[in-house]
Structure formats: C-alpha cells, structure tokens
Amino acid sequence: MSARVSATASAIELINKLTAQYGPILFFQSGGCCEGSVPLCMPENEFHVSPSDVKVGELAGAKFYMGHSHFQFSEHTHTILDAVPGSSGSFSIDCGTGMAFITRGRLFTDEEWANLPPLETTN
C-alpha cells in the first residue's frame, strides 16, 4: 500500500524530540493565510481538527491532517515532511528549536495512485 505522506530522517528526529517534550503532537497543513502552506506542529490536545479536515497519515506516531480545500488541491501529490535548519512560524511548536518543518511534494506514480489507502476524515 502506498502512503500519502512520508518523513525524512531529520523530520522524524524532530518529531521524536517534540513528542518527548510535549507529549502526542499532530501536524496540520491548510494552505491558508498567516503561515502559508507550512505545516503547523501542535500538541494534540491543543488543536482541534474540523469535521472536513482529512487525515493523510501518521509519521512517527504524529497524525498529519490537511484542510479539505488544500487536500483537494494536492490530492495527487505525495507529501514529504522535512525538518531543515531555520526558524518556523510562531504558531508551530518547532519554533525556537533551530529547525523548521517544511513539506515538499511529488506527483504519485500511476502504481502508487492505484494503491493508496482510503481517506480518513475527522467526522
């Protein structure tokens, strides 16, 4: 089965660090204003996903959601979470770590597209 989202070793390392510090975390990528389309990383108990948000996968135990409209725009794209040196937006808990979560994408191959898991919504 293909995955809709994956993570680099650097992202996994930062996820593990933040999970140890904050407990369970999640990612939300909206493609909206303020932080643009940068994935927000939040403690799971401090962020409430909406019924229309789409769970695209889990990375090192951290759920990864997209806003419905952003998902519609990028549903044919495999999302790759990375952590790079720099400063993230102030809304995300990676702010202040010296690292910033970013996403990259690539189109699914025909074979990957045919083997994607069913979508999960929050409702």
Beta strands, then each sheet from edge to edge (+ up, - down):
strand 1: 5-7
strand 2: 25-29
strand 3: 40-43
strand 4: 54-59
strand 5: 62-66
strand 6: 77-85
strand 7: 99-107
strand 8: 120-121
sheet 1: 1+ 6+ 7-
sheet 2: 3+ 2- 5- 4+ 8-
end
